[in-house]
Amino acid sequence: MADETITPGMQRYVDEAKAYLAKRDRYIQETVKKWRFDTIAVHGLYSVQEAIEDYQGSIIEPIFMSTSQAYRDSDEMAAALAYMIPTWCYSRIANPSTYYYEWTLALLETYGFGGEASCCSTSSGMAAVMTAVQPFLVTAKSPTEPRNFVATAQCYGGTFQQFSVRMAEERGIECRWVQDPTNIDEWASKIDKNTRLLYGELPSNPGLGFFDIEKVADLAHSHNLPLIVDSTVATPALMRPICHGADIVVQSATKSMTSSGFGVCGAVIARKGLHTNIDNEHLKNDFGLYVKYLPNRDYGPNLHPMQAVMTLNDVRTLRSKMDLLSCNTMKVARYLEEHPKVESAQYLGLPNHPLHELASKYMWLVDAEHDERYMKPVNRYGHLMSFCVKGGAEKTRKVFDGLERIWRATDLGRIKSVATIPAISTHQQQGEEGRKIANIPPNMIRLCVGGEHPDDIIADLDQALSQA
Ligand SMILES: *Cc1c(COP(=O)(O)O)cnc(C)c1O
């Protein structure tokens, strides 16, 4: 990547690295890519052989708390720091523990995808959004050149703030909000020659917005723009946008991927050879590695190695967990839908949800056709739902305050059921106007159903609703 002169001493390390990378690539292509989703989730690239050769047989990925790596000599150091060989020179840039995290997430997100992808781990989901979006918003020709990007208005509150305050207000980069992302004409009407990217969240948190990924990806590509998708709510166990044409996926791995609730982390997974009007070959060819080695080296939103392995531990059972949580949520949604004190229940799995059909096109439990229990494809809609309480904001708070088993927390994706009132929490900062465009009514309770027995969650909701 760098054009420093290569000394014969450095060349020795470069050759050694080439042999190592060829061997790794063979292992990925001939072994790992042939596994089913669960096996990739459990093992990733960490093999028995690697454990025995390098890590004293440790059955769990090693946690390297060290800041940096020592080199055998100046030649190895020079080759490493010029990124000519795989290295973890300094943990802000790379680290063995985050390496396993990145490969596992890249492989899961591209399960069933014919092409190649790479992943850059980040310290949080918000850092992942920033990492994915910013490289496309650099000034190109002159600092006064207008720049814009197009994004779904229904999105996570933090994303809304990052785009509308940090980007638009503070940096003059216009964010053009799409109100109805199912309307391709609306997307198209917002694109002009200064547009740098399309961004969409689906299913959106908490509004459960959805759009047709293939159509929006086609539109983006016809303008030589990337489509970036925040797929946090679905996780790769239920949906893999890159397989449907998206260029980059953003994950707040804090959520269902770390369902235990042990900390905050994120990831950017990008297909190699993406669509962009930015003239930067490295960015285009391998976005994941580009952001990892350059922008994120300089900004420093890196993932902690301890967190990487904690998350991997949760990811191993992602598929069966997303199945269980989806089934539990379906049962709870059906109960709430019928409750006399509930104005409406929103869940993509409910047949009367206006986006049910569209969601059913994309949200499938991965490998259900190879699962003894199903032996055929089955739709699963995740564990995010919401419901609106009759009688307005005050009654809503009463129901919320009455919950005993369900935790009141601005959180989602947990193995424990959690609930929040978005208007007073996650979406409080953006004000009434912002909430209106993001479609967040004051009597909405966002509920994320966990792994408890659904009857116990229903009983808790029942007693809370009886108090309103
Ligand atoms: C939580 C969340 C984020 C932000 O992730 P953090 O890990 O909390 O920084 C981004 N997008 C969605 C959809 C989220 O739910």
PDBQT file of the ligand as one rigid body, heavy atoms in Angstrom, charges set to zero:
ROOT
HETATM    1  C1  LIG A 501     -28.355   1.807  19.385  1.00  0.00    +0.000 C 
HETATM    2  C2  LIG A 501     -28.366   2.055  17.941  1.00  0.00    +0.000 A 
HETATM    3  C3  LIG A 501     -27.343   2.767  17.321  1.00  0.00    +0.000 A 
HETATM    4  C4  LIG A 501     -26.187   3.351  18.103  1.00  0.00    +0.000 C 
HETATM    5  O1  LIG A 501     -25.422   2.343  18.644  1.00  0.00    +0.000 OA
HETATM    6  P1  LIG A 501     -24.538   2.502  20.001  1.00  0.00    +0.000 P 
HETATM    7  O2  LIG A 501     -23.854   1.195  20.063  1.00  0.00    +0.000 OA
HETATM    8  O3  LIG A 501     -25.499   2.757  21.101  1.00  0.00    +0.000 OA
HETATM    9  O4  LIG A 501     -23.614   3.639  19.759  1.00  0.00    +0.000 OA
HETATM   10  C5  LIG A 501     -27.401   2.938  15.950  1.00  0.00    +0.000 A 
HETATM   11  N1  LIG A 501     -28.430   2.438  15.232  1.00  0.00    +0.000 NA
HETATM   12  C6  LIG A 501     -29.432   1.748  15.796  1.00  0.00    +0.000 A 
HETATM   13  C7  LIG A 501     -30.528   1.209  14.952  1.00  0.00    +0.000 C 
HETATM   14  C8  LIG A 501     -29.436   1.526  17.172  1.00  0.00    +0.000 A 
HETATM   15  O5  LIG A 501     -30.445   0.848  17.733  1.00  0.00    +0.000 OA
ENDROOT
TORSDOF 0
